Amino acid sequence: MELVKFKELENKIKNLISEHSLLKKKNQELEELLKNKGLELEEANIKIKGLTEERNSIRTKVDSLLDLLQDINVQK
C-alpha cells in the first residue's frame, strides 16, 4: 500500500515538474514577444514623430506661400 502512495506522489511530482517546464518555456516566449512588440512600438513612434515633423514643415511652407499670394494684387 505504501508503495502505491509513493508511486502516486512520484507521478504528481513528475507532472508538476513537467507543467513547470512548459509554463517556464511559455513565459520566455511571451517575454520575447513582448520585447518584440515594444521594439515595434518604438519604431512606430519614431516614424510618427518624423511624419509629424514633415507635416509641420510642409504646413509652414504652405502658410508662407499663402502669405506671398495675399501680397499679390489681382487686377480685374
QUIQUI-V369682 format. One record per backbone hydrogen bond with DSSP energy under -0.5 kcal/mol. CO is the residue of the C=O (numbers start at 1). NH is the residue of the N-H. If there is no record, write none. Layout:
CO/NH + CO/NH
//
This chain:
1/5 + 2/6 + 3/7 + 4/8 + 5/9 + 6/10 + 7/11 + 8/12 + 9/13 + 10/14 + 11/15 + 12/16 + 13/17 + 14/18 + 15/19 + 16/20 + 17/21 + 18/22 + 19/23 + 20/24 + 21/25 + 22/26 + 23/27 + 24/28 + 25/29 + 26/30 + 27/31 + 28/32 + 29/33 + 30/34 + 31/35 + 32/36 + 33/37 + 34/38 + 35/39 + 36/40 + 37/41 + 38/42 + 39/43 + 40/44 + 41/45 + 42/46 + 43/47 + 44/48 + 45/49 + 46/50 + 47/51 + 48/52 + 49/53 + 50/54 + 51/55 + 52/56 + 53/57 + 54/58 + 55/59 + 56/60 + 57/61 + 58/62 + 59/63 + 60/64 + 61/65 + 62/66 + 63/67 + 64/68 + 65/69 + 66/70 + 67/71 + 68/72 + 69/72 + 72/74 + 73/75
//
